[in-house]
Amino acid sequence: MTIDKFNKKYKSKSVSKLQDYDDKLGLPNGLFSNTPSYGKNENEYLIYFIESYCDNSDYCNHGEFLFAAFNDKTNEVIHKWEAW
C-alpha cells in the first residue's frame, strides 16, 4: 500500500481525521487497542474516521467509530470498528 492508494480509497469516504476530535474526550483513547499495532506511536499514522459518533456527556461515555489508518514508514494499514 502507498499513501496515494490509501488516500484514493479512504479520503473521500472519511468524515474527519483524528486531529478533528481533540474536543471529544474519549473517542480516540486507545485507538489501536486490540490491533497488531497496539503500543506503537499513533502519531505516525494518518487516520481517517469513516464513521464516528460520541454522545453528549462531555466525555464520550458511549460512542462508535470506524477508522482506517496508514503508516507511511511501514506501509501498514489498520482498520477498526468499535462501539461501547
C-alpha positions in Angstrom: 0.0 0.0 0.0 1.2 3.5 -0.7 -0.1 6.8 0.7 -1.6 7.7 -2.7 -3.5 4.4 -2.9 -4.7 4.8 0.7 -5.9 8.4 0.2 -7.6 7.4 -3.1 -9.5 4.6 -1.2 -10.4 6.3 2.1 -10.1 10.1 2.0 -13.4 10.6 0.1 -15.2 8.2 2.5 -13.9 9.9 5.7 -16.0 12.2 7.9 -12.9 13.6 9.6 -9.3 13.0 10.7 -8.1 12.1 14.2 -6.9 15.7 14.7 -10.5 16.9 14.4 -11.5 15.1 17.6 -9.4 16.9 20.2 -12.6 18.3 21.7 -14.4 14.9 22.1 -12.5 13.4 25.0 -12.6 9.6 25.0 -13.2 8.9 21.3 -9.6 8.5 20.2 -8.3 7.0 23.5 -6.8 3.5 23.0 -7.4 3.7 19.3 -5.1 0.8 18.4 -6.0 -1.4 21.4 -6.8 -5.0 20.2 -4.9 -4.5 17.0 -1.4 -5.7 15.9 -0.2 -2.0 16.2 -1.1 -1.6 19.9 1.7 0.2 21.7 3.0 1.8 18.6 3.2 5.6 18.1 -0.3 6.7 16.8 1.2 9.9 15.6 3.0 8.0 12.8 -0.4 7.2 11.3 -2.7 9.1 9.0 -6.1 8.2 10.5 -9.4 8.7 8.7 -12.7 8.2 10.6 -15.2 6.7 8.2 -17.9 6.8 10.8 -17.9 8.3 14.2 -20.3 9.1 17.0 -19.9 10.3 20.5 -22.7 11.1 23.0 -23.2 14.5 24.6 -22.0 13.6 28.1 -18.8 15.7 27.7 -16.5 12.7 27.9 -17.8 10.3 25.3 -19.4 7.8 27.7 -21.0 6.0 24.7 -19.6 6.1 21.2 -18.9 4.3 18.0 -16.2 4.7 15.3 -14.8 3.0 12.2 -11.4 4.1 11.0 -8.7 3.4 8.5 -5.1 4.2 9.4 -1.9 4.2 7.3 1.7 4.4 8.4 3.9 5.7 5.6 7.1 4.5 7.2 6.0 0.8 7.4 3.2 0.8 4.7 0.9 -0.6 7.4 -2.9 -0.3 7.1 -5.2 -0.7 10.1 -9.0 -0.9 10.0 -11.0 -0.9 13.2 -14.7 -0.6 14.2 -15.7 -0.2 17.9 -18.8 0.6 19.8 -19.2 1.0 23.6 
